[in-house]
Amino acid sequence: MRREVAELTERSKRKKLAGRVAAEGEFFGWRVVPLPASHYVTAKT
């Protein structure tokens, strides 16, 4: 149970970070490309 909660908070943190990066469009010269299933990959700009 605790592990699930930790996983959920970690996932939401990651989602927030990914969303912020996507909003900025660039992260240290890397472009964030959103993919299905909430997976994020970076592509060099």
Number of C-alpha atoms within 10 A of each C-alpha: 6 7 8 9 10 11 12 12 12 12 13 12 12 14 15 12 12 20 15 13 17 16 11 11 13 17 16 8 11 14 17 21 15 14 9 6 6 11 10 16 12 13 11 10 10
